[in-house]
Amino acid sequence: MESYAGFNLIPTLIVVVLAVITHRPVFSLLVGVVAGLLLIDPTNVVSGIADLSLEIMMDETIGWVIVVCGLMGSLVMLLIKTGAANAFALSMAARANTRNKSLLVTWLLGLIIFIDDYLNAIAIGSSMKKVTDNFKVSRSMLSYVVDSTAAPICVIIPISTWAVFFAALLEESGTASVGGGMAMYISGIPYMFYAWIAVLLVPLVATGRFPLIGPMKQAESMAQKGQLTLSEIVEFDTSEGVTTSSGPNRASLWTFFVPLLALVGFSVYFEIDLLKGIIVTLAITVPFLILQRLISAKGAMDAVMNGFKVMLPPLATVVCAFMFKAVNDQIGLPQYVIDSVRPIMSPLLLPLITFLTMAIIAFATGSSWGVFAIAIPIVMPLAATMDVSTPLMIGALLSASSFGSHACFYSDSTVLVAQSSGAGVMEHALSQLPYALIAACAAGILFVLVGL
């Protein structure tokens, strides 16, 4: 690995500064990609961009993300166009008849839909938006409640895509025996301090028991004046359902819940595979809605296409984030950060340093999962030689992963939550950041105390 003597930090700094100034994450990420390619080979930037673009678009992971998120958008659009989402909103409005209740219901739904953070973010954000709008809740607050529940709850509950992935990673790295990855993952759940604190902080912020800070305070102030969002984005059309030849739609609450229950059920059936789950769910949902005469066959196909189309802007950000991660991998950023902090590691500080280091890497690369394939084979043997608790180290790694997912403005979860909640990406990221940092500081203190 070629050494860049700290210069490999420059692309990340450029991206962060540009994003804060311009509020344009795609532009900022592309500039960061160019900066990284200039470090690698200044004479080959154009070819580097071309090769990197093809490499990313052929990557199995980014292909999975594009198809899953696009089809999730299709499902949401079907629920909107048939009036199912409206039936859900009316039902929730009858129960969540105050501002605080509307946000607490959003939080509780996030706790219930724990199978995947994508499903959590897209389904809940787009569904509860209409309810919270009635009480002049800013889209920043809505997106914070959704985002700070989605990833943390998927980390804490072991029946999720996160748990399956990290359990497999523990086995592949040799940290856990074959078949023992999930048991080892579960042992670390009590020590996933960031996830626990982030989830429990949400209702306190939402109900005013914890003060509004910085951009969130401004967003809530503007919302009370009728301006729910400070950014202009392309969002799901929330118009009423389609009128069929037999009269106005008669979508019920079950019309909303059956597809979601099918999605959860089939994803579990296919061993927590959300792609297979969403394909089967759409194959069932489309005829299910047509047979109820809630939408025509042509209207259903249009909704599927339009829903996929709405997801393209956030997916563009995700693709650029993957390109940026690939460049950071080429210039050795993850390894550089790990090697830089290795000399100061001690048994007492190892969990804290692991949490902070991996959080920084997850933020810099925009990857909540990928960098841990590099980190686990390095960190876990080091913990074993220092006689540091394995469950505590797993808790530190997963805390770093969920914090990186929140704090990074170009991570996939941040982008998708902003899109589904109807907020700008930077608007959501900056208003959420103070609360993410508070949870991270509290988690850091707990890692030291438990280490003692």
N, C-alpha and C positions, 0 to 999 in steps of 0.2 A: 504493500500500500504506500503510495507516494505521500510524503509529508508536505503539508501546506502551512506549517508553523503558525497556526492560528488564523490564517487567512480564510480558512474554510468556514469561519463564523460570519464573514462579510455578507454572503448572499442572504442569510437569514435576517441579519440586521436591516438590510436594504428592504426586504419584503415587509417587515414589521413597520418600519418608519413610513414607507410609501402607503401602506394600507391605512395607517392611522391618519395620514394627511389627506389622501385622495378618497378613501372609503371605496376603493375599487379593488377587490381582492384578486380578480382574474388578471388585471393589468399588473398588480404588484407581484404576483407569483411568476408571471412571464418574465418580468424584469429580473427577478431572482434567479430564474432558470438561465437567462442569458449571462448574468454575472457569474454563476457557477461554471458555465461552459467556457467563459473567458479564462477562468482560473485553470481549467483542465487543458485547453488548447486554444489560444486566441485566434489561430489561423483557421480554425475548423468549426466556427460557431454555427453557421448555416446548416452544414451537414449534421452537426450535433443535434440541432433542434429537429431536423427531419427524421433522423434515426431514433431520437428519443420519443417523438410523437408516435411513430409506428410501433416502437417497442411497448409503449404504454397502452396503446389501443389494442394490441394483441395479448396483453397481459390478462390472465385468467381472472384475477381479482377485480380489476377495473371493469372487465366485461360483466362479471357477476353484479357489481354495484350498479352499473348502468341499466341492466335488464331488470333487476329487482326493484330499484327505485322508480324506473319508468313504469313498470307494471303496477307498482303500488299507487302511483299517480293515476293510472287508469282506473283502479278500483275505487279510489276516492272520488274521481270524477263521475263514475257510475252512480255512486251513492248520493252525490249532489244532484245530478240531473234527474234522478228518479224521485227525488224528494225524501229519500231515506235519511240523509244527513239533516234535513230540515225537521223531520219527525223526531230525530234524536235531540236536536237543539231545543225544540219545543218541550220535550219531556224533561230535559235537564233544566230548562228555564223555569219550569213549574216547581222543581225541587231546589235548584240553586237560585233562589229568588233575591239574593243579596250579592254584593261584590265579593265579600269574603267567601261565601258559600260557592260561588262560581269558580274561584281559584282553588278552593279546597277539593271540589269535585274533580277538577283537572288533575290535581296532585294524586288523588285516590285512584283515578283511572290509570295514571302512570304507574302506580304500584301494582295494579292488577294485570296490565299488559306488559309482562316482564320478559317475554320470550326473546325479543330483539329490539334494540334501540331504534332501528329504522322504522319498524312497525309502530313502535311507541310514538316516535316523533311525528311521523306523517299522519297517522290516524287521529291522534289526540289533538294535535295542533290545529288541523283543518276542521275537526269536529267541534271543538270548544270555542273557536274564534267568534262564531256568531253569538254565543251565549255571553262571553266576557265583553264583547263590544257593547251590549245593552247597558252595561254598568260603567262604561267609559274606562275600562281597563286598558292600559297601553299595550300595544303588541310586544313591546320590550318585556313587560312583566309576564305576559302569557308565554312568550318564548323561553324566558328564564325558568318558569315553573315546569314547562315541558322538558327542557334540556337537562335541568338539574335533577330530574327524576328518571329520565330515560336510561342513560348510561349507568348511573350508580345502581339502580335497581337491577339492571341486567347483570351487573358484577356480583351483587349480593345473592341473588337467586341462582342456584346452580343449574336450573333447567332453562338455559339460555344459550344463544350463539356464542357469547363471550366465554362462558364456562366450558363449552365444548371445545372451542379453539385453544384456550390456554391449557386445558387438561391434556389435549393432544400434544401441545408444545412441550409440556413437562415430561411427557413420555418420550417424545422424539429426542429430547436433549439428554436423556438418561437420568434426569433428576428424579423421576418417578419410574417405578417398574411398569411393564406392560400391563395395562388394565388398572393401574393404580393412580393414574393421573387425576381422575375426578375426586377420589378420596383425598388426595393431597391438596387439590384446589379447595375442597370444602373445609379442610383444616385451617385454611388461611382466611376464611370469610370473617371471623371475629376481628381480624387485624386489618381489614380493608377500611381504615379509619376515614380516609377522604370520602369514600362512597357513603358511609353511614352519616357523616356530618353534613355532607351536601344534601342528602335526602331529607334529613331532619330540619335543616335550616330553611327549606322551602316554605313550609306553612308559617313559620315565624315571620319571614319577609312578606309573604303574600297577605297576611292578616294585620300587618303593621306592628307586630310585637318586636320586630327587629327593624331598625331605622332604614329608610331609603338613602342610598349613597350615590353620589356622582351622577353619571348619565341616567341611571334609573330614576332618580329624583326628578330630573328634568323631564324625562319621558312621561312620568305619571302626572306631572304638573301640566304638560301640554295636553295629555289625554282628557283631563278635567275640563279643558277648554274646547274639546271636540276634535283635536288632532291626535288620532290614535297611533299613527306612525310618522316618523320623520323622513322616511325613504319611500321612493316609488319603485315598486317591484311588480313583476307579473305573477299574479296569484290565481288560485283556483276560482272559477266563476261560481259565486255563491247565490246565483239566481234560483228562483223556485224550481221545483221539478218540472219535467216535461209533461205536457198535456197530450194524452193519447186520444184515439178516435172514440174510446168509450167514455170519455169525460176526464175530469181532473184526476191526478194521481191520488192513490189512496195508500201511500206508503205508511207502514206502521213501524213501531220501534223494532219489531222482529226483522223487518226488511233491512235494517241497519246492522243488527247484531248477528244475524245468521252468516253473512259473508265473513265478518271478523272472527267469529267462532270457528268457521270452516278454515280460515287462514291459520289460526293458532293450532287447531287440531291436525290439519294436514302437515304443517311444518314439523310438529312433534312426531307424527307418524313417519315422516321421511327423515328421522334422526336429526331434528332441528335444522332442516334445510329450508330456508325461507324461499329460495328460488322455486323449488318443486312445489312448495306450499302455495305460493301466489299463482303459479301456472294452473294448478288444479282448482284453486278457488275461483279464478276468473272463468275457467271452463264450466264451472257449476253456476256461478253468479249470473252470467249473461243470460242463459236460458231461464234461470229462476226469476229474473226481473221481467223478461219478455213474456213469460207465461202468466205473470200477474198483470200484464198489460200496463205496466208502469212506464214502459219505453218500447219503441219499435226496434226491430233488428238493425235498421240503418242508424237510428239514434244511438243504439248501444255501441256500434262500431265507431261512430263519430266520437262518442264519449271516451272510448278506449284510446283512440288516437290523440284526442285533445289533452287527455290526462297525461299521457306520455310526453306530449309537447311542453306542457307546463313545467315538467321536471327538468327540461334541458338546461335552463340557466344555472340552477344549482349544480347540475352534473358537470357543466363546463368548469366550474370552480373546482370540483372534486378531481377532474382529469388533470387540471393544471397543478393541483396539490400533489398528485401522484408523480407528475413530471418533476416537480421541485424536490420531492423525496428522493427520486432516482438520482438527481444531480448531487444531492447531499450525500447519498450513499457512495457515489463515485469519488467525491472529494474526501471521503472518510470522516464525515462529521460525527456520526455516532461513536465510532471507535476513538476518535480524538477526545471527545468529552469524557468517555469512560476512562481512558488512559490518563487524562489530566487529573482526575479525582482519586485514582487508585492509591497514590502514595499517602493520602490523608485518611484512608479508611482504617477503622479500628472496630473491635467487637461492639463497643458502645454506640458508635456513630454509623455503623454500616447500614442499618435500616433507614435512618434519616438521609444519609448521603445517597443511597440507592433510590429512595423516593424522589429527592430533589433532582438528581442527575437524570433519571429516566423521564421525569416530568419535563425537564428542559429539552431532552431529545425528542420526546413525543410532540412537544409544542413546535420545535424547530422543523421537524420533518412533516408535521401534520398527520402522523400515523400513530394511531392508538394501539395497533397490533404489530405491525411489521418489525419495528425496532427490537421487540422483545425476543425475536428469533435469534438476534445477535447477543442480547444482554443475558438471557437466562443461562447459556452455557458458561458465561464468564462469572456472573454474580453468584449463582447457586453453589458452585464448588468453592468459591471464596468464602461464602458463609459457612460451609461445612468445615473448612480448615480453621475458621475462627470460632467454631462452636456456637454460632448464632442460630436461633430457632428458625427452622424451615418454614413453618406457618407464618411467622412474623415477616420473613422475607417475601413470601408470596403476597402477603397483605400490602407490603411496601410497593411491590411491582404493580399490582392491580390498582392500588391507589394512584400511582403515577400515571397509569394508563387512563383512568377515568378523569383525572385532573387535566391531563394533556388534551383529552377529547373536549373538555369544556373551555379551557383557556385559549386554545388555538382557533383563530377566526376562520381558518381555511380547512379545518378538519371536516370530514364528511358529515358527522352528526350536527355540528354547529350550522353548517350550510343548509342541511335538510330541515332542521327545526325552524330556522329563520324563514325558509320558503313556506312551510306548511302553516306557520303561525302568522304569516303576512307581515313580516318585519324585514328590514334590510339586514344583510349579513353582518356588517360592521356595527350597525345600530344594536343588534342583539349581542354581539360579542363584547362590545365595550360596556354595555349596561350590566352584563352578567359577570364580567371579569372581577370587580371588587369582591363579590360574594364567593367566587371560586377561590380567590386569594385568601380570604378569611378562613374558608374551610381547609385550604392547604396549610396555612400556618398552624391551625389547631391540630391538624393531622400530624404535622412535623413535631409538635410538642409531645403528642402522645407516643410517637415512635421513640423519642428519647426516653420518656418516662418508663415505657414498657421495656426498653432496652436495659434500663437500670435494674 
